[in-house]
């Protein structure tokens, strides 16, 4: 067996780090002067963990990316997998009722778009209500909410107080969505990830760490429906070290 590094990113960092992307790519973050031999040695010590994690990531990614829209197939909504039923209703493309998605036969050919539009619509209303609640509770004012198509990050906060959330947030549990909202509201007070920022988050949500860990463990969800785009339009900077990107692909036998 062999392990292939898909990307090496060199920066002013002081230590090596290996990441497995949502798609299962192995990415090495290394200091500017780190040798290839040193990187190989580091990877060799973690080879079994990396291969296992890569295999799991690829399986999750392929499962989430390719939906067939068949009777009984499961679709995430608020952290739970909900079954799909195909119905003859021609007037409503997609309906959710009593824990079941009902998709009209007439819209199966554009089912991806139908689902994404439904998710976007419900994400906007759901997140706006949550944000308004926490905003009033902790007296942190935000400008507006924007629902995005982002698949590499859950949310962000602009300098003017605009909060951005990927529509995929509606796929995860209520408590975790609440944490995303709290996290971005805290950025209105502290525009970084300083100790003061995390103190603010803890004040608003003392158990935030378990939700932060949940997001890290389930980051593949953020890439679901990655290659599809819906049609609904939403109504509603930190200093980084210099980086050098290399196309070198590192491969060696295990």
C-alpha positions as CSV (number, residue, x, y, z in Angstrom):
1,X,0.0,0.0,0.0
2,X,1.1,3.6,-0.5
3,X,0.0,6.9,0.8
4,X,-0.2,10.0,-1.4
5,X,0.0,13.6,-0.2
6,X,-2.3,15.7,-2.4
7,X,-0.9,19.0,-1.3
8,X,1.9,20.5,0.7
9,X,1.2,24.0,2.1
10,X,4.3,25.8,3.5
11,X,3.9,28.8,5.8
12,X,5.6,30.6,8.7
13,X,4.2,27.9,11.1
14,X,6.6,26.1,13.5
15,X,5.3,22.6,13.3
16,X,3.9,19.9,10.9
17,X,0.2,19.2,10.7
18,X,-1.7,16.7,8.5
19,X,-5.3,17.2,7.5
20,X,-7.8,14.9,5.7
21,X,-10.1,17.0,3.5
22,X,-13.8,16.4,3.2
23,X,-13.1,14.6,-0.1
24,X,-10.4,12.4,1.5
25,X,-7.4,14.4,0.2
26,X,-4.3,14.4,2.4
27,X,-2.9,17.9,3.0
28,X,0.3,18.6,4.8
29,X,0.9,22.0,6.4
30,X,4.6,22.5,7.0
31,X,7.2,25.1,7.9
32,X,9.0,26.8,5.1
33,X,12.3,24.9,5.6
34,X,10.8,21.5,6.5
35,X,12.5,18.8,4.3
36,X,10.6,16.2,2.3
37,X,12.5,13.5,4.3
38,X,11.2,14.9,7.6
39,X,7.6,15.0,6.2
40,X,7.9,11.4,5.0
41,X,9.1,10.3,8.5
42,X,6.2,12.2,10.1
43,X,3.6,10.6,7.8
44,X,5.1,7.2,8.3
45,X,4.4,7.4,12.0
46,X,0.7,8.2,11.3
47,X,0.2,6.0,8.3
48,X,-2.4,3.6,9.6
49,X,-4.5,6.4,11.2
50,X,-4.3,8.5,8.0
51,X,-5.4,5.7,5.7
52,X,-8.3,4.7,8.0
53,X,-9.4,8.3,8.3
54,X,-9.0,8.9,4.6
55,X,-11.1,5.8,3.8
56,X,-13.9,6.9,6.1
57,X,-13.8,10.5,4.7
58,X,-14.1,9.2,1.1
59,X,-16.9,6.8,1.9
60,X,-18.9,9.6,3.6
61,X,-18.2,12.0,0.8
62,X,-19.4,9.6,-1.9
63,X,-22.5,8.7,0.0
64,X,-23.4,12.3,0.6
65,X,-22.6,13.5,-2.9
66,X,-24.7,11.0,-4.9
67,X,-28.4,10.9,-4.1
68,X,-30.7,8.7,-6.2
69,X,-34.0,10.2,-5.0
70,X,-35.6,6.8,-4.6
71,X,-38.4,5.7,-2.2
72,X,-37.0,5.2,1.3
73,X,-33.7,7.0,0.7
74,X,-32.7,9.1,3.7
75,X,-32.1,12.9,3.8
76,X,-30.7,14.9,6.7
77,X,-32.8,17.6,8.3
78,X,-32.0,19.0,11.8
79,X,-29.5,16.3,12.5
80,X,-31.7,13.3,11.7
81,X,-32.0,11.2,8.6
82,X,-35.6,11.5,7.3
83,X,-37.1,9.0,4.8
84,X,-38.3,10.0,1.3
85,X,-41.6,9.1,-0.2
86,X,-42.4,9.6,-3.9
87,X,-46.0,11.0,-4.4
88,X,-48.2,12.0,-7.3
89,X,-48.9,15.6,-6.0
90,X,-48.1,17.8,-8.9
91,X,-48.7,21.2,-7.2
92,X,-46.1,20.9,-4.4
93,X,-42.5,19.8,-5.5
94,X,-41.4,18.9,-1.9
95,X,-43.2,18.7,1.4
96,X,-42.0,17.7,4.9
97,X,-44.5,16.4,7.3
98,X,-44.3,14.2,10.4
99,X,-40.6,13.3,9.8
100,X,-41.0,12.4,6.2
101,X,-40.1,14.1,2.9
102,X,-42.7,13.9,0.2
103,X,-41.2,14.5,-3.3
104,X,-43.5,14.9,-6.3
105,X,-42.9,12.4,-9.2
106,X,-43.2,15.4,-11.6
107,X,-40.1,16.9,-10.1
108,X,-37.8,13.9,-9.8
109,X,-35.6,15.1,-12.8
110,X,-34.8,18.3,-10.9
111,X,-34.9,16.8,-7.4
112,X,-31.5,18.1,-6.5
113,X,-32.6,21.7,-7.1
114,X,-35.9,21.1,-5.4
115,X,-34.2,19.8,-2.2
116,X,-31.6,22.6,-2.1
117,X,-34.3,25.3,-2.6
118,X,-36.3,23.8,0.2
119,X,-33.3,23.6,2.5
120,X,-32.3,27.2,1.7
121,X,-35.8,28.5,2.4
122,X,-36.0,26.7,5.8
123,X,-32.4,27.5,6.8
124,X,-33.1,31.2,6.3
125,X,-36.2,31.3,8.5
126,X,-34.8,28.9,11.1
127,X,-31.4,30.7,11.5
128,X,-33.0,34.1,11.6
129,X,-35.2,33.2,14.5
130,X,-32.3,31.6,16.4
131,X,-30.0,34.6,15.8
132,X,-32.7,37.1,16.8
133,X,-33.3,35.1,20.0
134,X,-29.6,35.0,21.0
135,X,-29.1,38.6,19.9
136,X,-31.8,39.8,22.2
137,X,-30.7,37.6,25.0
138,X,-27.1,38.8,25.1
139,X,-27.7,42.3,23.6
140,X,-25.5,41.8,20.6
141,X,-26.9,43.5,17.5
142,X,-26.3,42.1,14.0
143,X,-27.0,43.8,10.7
144,X,-28.5,41.0,8.7
145,X,-28.4,37.3,7.9
146,X,-27.2,35.9,4.6
147,X,-27.7,32.3,3.6
148,X,-24.8,31.2,1.3
149,X,-23.8,28.2,-0.8
150,X,-20.5,27.7,1.1
151,X,-19.3,24.2,1.4
152,X,-16.0,24.8,3.1
153,X,-17.1,26.7,6.1
154,X,-20.3,26.8,8.2
155,X,-20.5,30.5,8.9
156,X,-18.7,33.9,9.0
157,X,-19.1,37.4,10.3
158,X,-18.3,40.5,8.4
159,X,-16.9,43.7,9.9
160,X,-20.3,45.5,9.5
161,X,-22.1,42.8,11.6
162,X,-23.5,40.8,8.7
163,X,-23.7,37.1,9.6
164,X,-23.3,34.5,6.9
165,X,-24.3,30.9,7.2
166,X,-24.3,28.0,4.7
167,X,-27.7,26.6,3.9
168,X,-26.2,23.2,4.9
169,X,-26.5,24.3,8.5
170,X,-30.1,23.2,8.4
171,X,-28.9,19.6,8.0
172,X,-27.3,19.5,11.5
173,X,-28.8,19.3,15.0
174,X,-30.6,22.2,16.5
175,X,-28.1,22.5,19.4
176,X,-25.2,22.7,16.9
177,X,-26.9,25.3,14.8
178,X,-27.4,27.3,17.9
179,X,-23.7,27.1,18.6
180,X,-22.9,28.3,15.0
181,X,-25.1,31.3,15.7
182,X,-23.5,32.0,19.1
183,X,-20.0,31.6,17.5
184,X,-20.7,34.2,14.8
185,X,-22.5,36.6,17.2
186,X,-19.4,36.5,19.4
187,X,-17.4,37.6,16.5
188,X,-19.3,40.9,16.4
189,X,-17.8,41.6,19.8
190,X,-14.4,40.0,19.1
191,X,-13.2,39.9,15.5
192,X,-10.7,37.0,16.1
193,X,-10.3,33.8,18.0
194,X,-8.6,35.3,21.0
195,X,-9.1,34.1,24.6
196,X,-11.6,37.0,25.0
197,X,-13.6,35.6,22.1
198,X,-13.8,32.1,23.5
199,X,-14.7,33.5,26.9
200,X,-17.6,35.4,25.2
201,X,-18.7,32.1,23.5
202,X,-18.5,30.2,26.8
203,X,-20.7,32.9,28.6
204,X,-23.3,32.5,25.9
205,X,-23.0,28.7,25.7
206,X,-21.1,27.0,28.5
207,X,-21.1,23.5,26.8
208,X,-19.9,24.9,23.4
209,X,-16.9,22.6,23.2
210,X,-19.0,19.5,22.6
211,X,-20.7,21.2,19.6
212,X,-17.3,22.5,18.3
213,X,-16.1,18.8,18.4
214,X,-19.3,17.6,16.7
215,X,-18.6,20.0,13.8
216,X,-15.1,18.7,13.4
217,X,-16.2,15.1,13.4
218,X,-19.0,15.7,11.0
219,X,-17.5,18.3,8.6
220,X,-18.3,16.1,5.6
221,X,-21.9,17.3,6.0
222,X,-20.8,20.7,4.9
223,X,-20.0,19.3,1.4
224,X,-23.4,17.7,0.8
225,X,-25.0,18.6,-2.6
226,X,-21.6,20.3,-3.3
227,X,-22.0,20.2,-7.1
228,X,-25.6,21.4,-7.2
229,X,-27.0,24.9,-7.0
230,X,-30.5,25.9,-5.9
231,X,-32.4,29.0,-7.2
232,X,-33.8,30.7,-4.1
233,X,-32.1,34.0,-3.3
234,X,-31.8,34.7,0.4
235,X,-33.8,37.7,1.7
236,X,-31.8,38.4,4.0
237,X,-10.2,39.1,8.8
238,X,-7.7,37.9,10.6
239,X,-3.9,38.2,10.0
240,X,-2.7,35.0,8.3
241,X,0.9,33.8,7.9
242,X,2.4,33.9,4.4
243,X,1.8,30.7,2.6
244,X,3.5,28.9,-0.3
245,X,1.6,26.3,-2.3
246,X,3.3,23.5,-4.0
247,X,1.9,21.0,-6.5
248,X,4.4,18.4,-5.4
249,X,2.7,15.0,-4.7
250,X,4.5,12.9,-2.2
251,X,4.0,9.2,-2.5
252,X,5.8,6.3,-0.7
253,X,5.2,2.7,0.2
254,X,3.8,1.7,3.6
